[in-house]
Amino acid sequence: MITSLFRKSTPLNYSLVIIGLVFTFFLYFLRHVTPKESDANLLIRLVSLGLVFGFVFLANFVVKKNGISKDSAYTVLFFWLFLMAFPSVLSQPLLLISNFFILLATRRIVSLHSLKDPKEKIFDASLWVFIAALFHFWSILFIVLIFISILFHVARDYRNWFLPPIAFLSVAVVFVFISLFFNTGWIQMLLAQSIYDFKIDYFTKAYQNITLSIYATIALFFVASLLFSLSNRPLILHPTYKKVISAFFIGLAVYFISPNKSNDLLVFSFAPLAMIATAHIEMPQVQWKKEVVLALLILFSFVAFFTQL
């Protein structure tokens, strides 16, 4: 029943997800907003909501444009469910901005298989990744995804390998110039973020540990499903699936390496995992299995959300 509702992209199922996102956003902040919250903070909250909408539709565009989805609305549904499980990320605008630029980069780099304007796509994607790193330094790891994509599609043209460094210099020069002109403290702030910390000892409440553990189990299930079924999928889509899987693991690497660790850092893995989950749910299989998987994921997301209010 649930899978049937989201099997096709229709205004109804998109409306349901949008309503769900708005519900998640306002219910979370109604419980966490302070009476003396300034207008500036409220504006930041609304910008955060706009960014979340951007995530959903960018992820949906990637799966539709590159053949990952069979014109379903599963990706937007999964993204909303993962966001519900970790609603505190809504109060991290810098992470949201960084992830938005990473999704812009992903959109460009996943479509590299078409071999249409590859140099523009590589440069644009690199530019977005380095801009994302200004808001959360370790999102710079997504530059690895660009080199993986070059290796898959356009490795023979040596000029493609030099485009990411050129993009880095472009962003670095502009950032340093703006910082020197407006606030030199921005450079120190960025350098302070560049330290790494592999410790995972930030749990102060039981739900943080439990939610992370269940999310890890869900991710392992979907990733394993895609890896084991890859040989049965169209050969032309193999590089695309490999790039999405790589993006997911890079998102996890950002979480593991970043200092000041929290579950919010998992936001970089939401979109790739939503695409991987879509590939699983659209795979030919017994209907009741799809329903059980989706029902359990919905149950997990709602329970995780309400325990964090």
C-alpha positions in Angstrom: 0.0 0.0 0.0 2.7 2.5 1.0 5.0 1.5 -1.9 2.1 1.8 -4.3 1.4 5.4 -3.2 5.0 6.5 -4.0 5.6 4.2 -7.0 4.9 7.1 -9.4 5.8 10.8 -9.2 2.5 12.6 -8.7 1.5 16.0 -7.2 -0.1 14.0 -4.3 3.0 12.2 -3.1 5.2 15.2 -3.5 2.6 17.2 -1.5 2.7 14.6 1.2 6.5 14.8 1.5 6.4 18.7 1.5 3.7 18.7 4.2 5.8 16.2 6.1 8.9 18.3 5.9 7.0 21.4 7.0 5.5 19.4 9.9 8.9 18.1 10.9 10.5 21.6 10.7 7.9 23.5 12.7 7.1 20.9 15.3 10.9 20.5 16.1 11.4 24.3 16.4 8.2 24.9 18.3 9.7 22.6 21.0 13.2 24.2 20.8 12.6 27.9 20.0 13.1 30.3 22.9 10.7 33.1 23.7 13.4 35.7 23.1 14.4 34.4 19.7 15.5 37.2 17.5 14.1 38.0 14.0 17.5 37.1 12.6 17.4 33.7 14.1 13.9 33.1 12.8 15.1 34.1 9.3 17.9 31.6 9.6 15.4 28.9 10.5 13.3 29.7 7.4 16.5 29.7 5.2 17.2 26.3 6.7 13.8 25.1 5.6 14.4 26.4 2.1 17.7 24.5 2.0 16.0 21.3 3.0 13.5 21.7 0.2 16.5 22.3 -2.1 18.0 19.0 -0.9 14.9 17.0 -1.6 14.4 18.3 -5.2 18.1 18.2 -6.1 18.3 14.5 -4.9 15.1 13.8 -6.9 16.5 15.5 -10.0 19.7 13.4 -9.8 17.8 10.1 -9.7 15.4 11.0 -12.4 18.0 12.5 -14.8 20.4 9.6 -14.4 18.1 6.6 -14.5 18.5 5.6 -10.9 14.7 5.9 -10.3 11.9 4.6 -12.5 9.9 7.9 -12.1 9.0 7.2 -8.5 8.9 9.5 -5.5 10.8 7.1 -3.2 13.9 9.3 -3.0 12.1 12.3 -1.6 10.3 10.1 0.8 13.5 8.4 2.0 15.3 11.7 2.4 12.4 13.1 4.5 12.5 9.9 6.7 16.3 10.2 7.3 15.9 13.9 8.2 13.1 13.0 10.6 15.4 10.6 12.4 18.0 13.4 12.9 16.0 16.6 13.2 18.6 18.4 15.2 20.5 19.0 11.9 17.8 21.6 11.1 19.5 23.8 13.8 22.9 23.6 12.0 22.7 26.1 9.1 26.4 25.8 8.2 26.0 22.1 7.7 22.9 22.5 5.6 24.6 25.1 3.4 27.6 22.9 3.0 25.5 19.9 2.1 23.5 22.0 -0.4 26.7 22.8 -2.3 27.7 19.1 -2.1 24.4 18.1 -3.8 25.0 20.7 -6.5 28.4 19.0 -7.1 26.8 15.6 -7.0 24.2 16.6 -9.6 27.0 17.7 -12.0 29.4 14.8 -11.4 26.8 11.9 -11.6 25.7 13.1 -15.0 29.3 12.9 -16.3 28.5 9.5 -17.9 26.7 11.4 -20.7 30.2 12.8 -21.8 28.4 16.1 -22.6 30.6 19.1 -21.6 32.7 16.9 -19.2 35.2 19.7 -18.5 32.5 22.1 -17.5 30.9 19.5 -15.2 34.2 18.6 -13.6 35.1 22.3 -12.9 31.6 23.2 -11.7 31.5 20.2 -9.4 35.0 20.9 -8.0 34.0 24.6 -7.5 30.9 23.5 -5.5 32.9 21.1 -3.3 35.5 23.7 -2.4 32.7 26.3 -1.6 31.0 23.7 0.6 34.3 23.2 2.4 34.2 26.9 3.5 31.1 26.1 5.6 32.2 22.7 6.8 35.9 22.0 6.1 35.8 18.2 5.8 33.2 18.2 3.1 36.3 18.8 1.0 36.6 14.9 1.0 33.9 14.9 -1.7 36.7 16.0 -4.2 37.6 12.2 -4.1 34.2 11.6 -5.8 35.2 13.9 -8.7 38.5 12.0 -9.2 36.6 8.7 -9.1 34.2 10.0 -11.8 37.1 11.2 -14.0 38.6 7.8 -13.7 35.4 6.1 -14.8 34.6 8.3 -17.7 37.3 10.8 -19.0 40.6 9.6 -17.6 42.3 9.6 -21.0 42.3 13.4 -21.3 45.0 14.5 -18.9 43.6 18.0 -18.8 40.6 16.8 -16.8 42.8 15.9 -13.9 44.0 19.5 -13.6 40.5 21.0 -13.3 39.9 20.4 -9.6 43.2 22.1 -8.6 42.3 25.0 -10.8 38.9 25.2 -9.1 40.7 25.0 -5.7 42.9 28.0 -6.5 39.9 30.0 -7.8 38.0 29.5 -4.5 41.1 30.0 -2.3 42.1 33.3 -4.0 38.5 34.7 -3.8 38.1 33.5 -0.2 41.4 34.9 1.0 40.7 38.2 -0.8 37.2 38.6 0.8 38.6 37.6 4.2 41.4 40.1 4.1 38.9 42.8 3.0 36.1 42.0 5.5 37.2 39.8 8.4 40.6 38.0 8.7 39.1 35.9 11.4 37.4 33.8 8.7 40.7 32.3 7.7 41.5 31.3 11.3 38.0 29.8 11.7 38.5 27.7 8.6 41.9 26.5 9.7 40.5 25.6 13.1 38.0 23.3 11.4 40.7 21.5 9.5 41.8 19.4 12.5 40.5 15.8 12.6 39.1 13.7 15.4 38.1 10.0 15.0 36.7 9.7 18.5 33.0 8.9 18.8 32.3 9.7 22.4 29.8 12.5 22.2 26.7 10.5 23.3 25.0 12.3 26.2 21.6 10.7 25.8 20.6 7.2 25.0 18.6 8.1 21.9 21.7 9.4 20.2 23.5 6.1 20.4 20.3 4.1 19.5 19.4 6.2 16.6 22.9 6.1 15.2 23.1 2.3 15.6 19.7 1.7 13.8 20.7 4.1 11.0 24.0 2.2 10.5 22.0 -1.0 10.3 19.6 0.4 7.8 22.5 1.8 5.7 24.3 -1.5 5.8 21.2 -3.3 4.6 20.5 -1.0 1.6 24.2 -0.7 0.6 24.7 -4.5 0.7 21.4 -5.0 -1.3 22.7 -2.7 -4.0 26.2 -4.2 -4.1 24.9 -7.8 -4.3 22.3 -7.0 -7.0 24.6 -4.8 -9.1 25.4 -7.6 -11.5 21.7 -7.9 -12.3 21.2 -4.2 -13.1 21.8 -2.5 -16.5 25.5 -2.3 -17.3 25.2 1.3 -18.4 24.1 2.3 -14.8 27.0 0.5 -13.0 29.2 3.6 -13.0 26.3 5.7 -11.7 25.6 3.3 -8.9 29.3 3.1 -8.0 29.5 6.9 -7.8 26.4 7.0 -5.5 27.8 4.3 -3.2 31.1 6.2 -3.2 29.3 9.4 -2.2 27.6 7.6 0.7 31.0 6.3 2.0 32.6 9.7 1.6 29.6 11.2 3.6 30.4 8.7 6.3 34.1 9.7 6.2 33.1 13.3 6.7 31.3 12.2 9.9 34.2 10.1 11.2 36.9 12.6 10.5 35.2 15.8 11.6 35.8 17.3 15.1 33.0 18.4 17.3 31.2 15.2 16.3 27.4 14.8 16.4 24.7 12.8 14.6 24.0 16.0 12.6 27.2 15.3 10.5 25.4 12.3 8.9 23.5 14.8 6.8 26.1 14.3 4.1 25.1 10.7 3.7 21.3 11.2 3.6 21.0 11.9 -0.2 23.2 9.1 -1.4 21.5 6.6 1.0 18.1 7.8 -0.2 19.2 7.1 -3.8 20.5 3.6 -2.8 17.3 2.9 -0.9 15.3 3.9 -4.0 17.3 1.4 -6.0 16.5 -1.3 -3.5 12.8 -0.7 -3.2 12.4 -0.5 -7.0 14.2 -3.8 -7.5 11.9 -6.7 -8.6 10.9 -8.6 -5.4 8.0 -9.9 -3.5 5.6 -7.0 -2.7 5.3 -7.7 1.0 9.1 -7.4 1.5 9.0 -3.9 0.1 6.1 -3.0 2.4 7.8 -4.4 5.5 11.1 -2.6 4.8 9.3 0.7 4.2 7.0 0.3 7.2 10.0 -0.4 9.5 11.9 2.6 8.2 8.8 4.9 8.7 8.4 3.5 12.2 12.1 4.1 13.0 11.9 7.7 11.7 8.8 8.7 13.6 10.0 7.1 16.9 13.4 8.7 16.5 11.8 12.1 15.8 9.4 12.1 18.7 12.0 10.9 21.2 14.1 14.0 20.3 11.4 16.6 20.8 
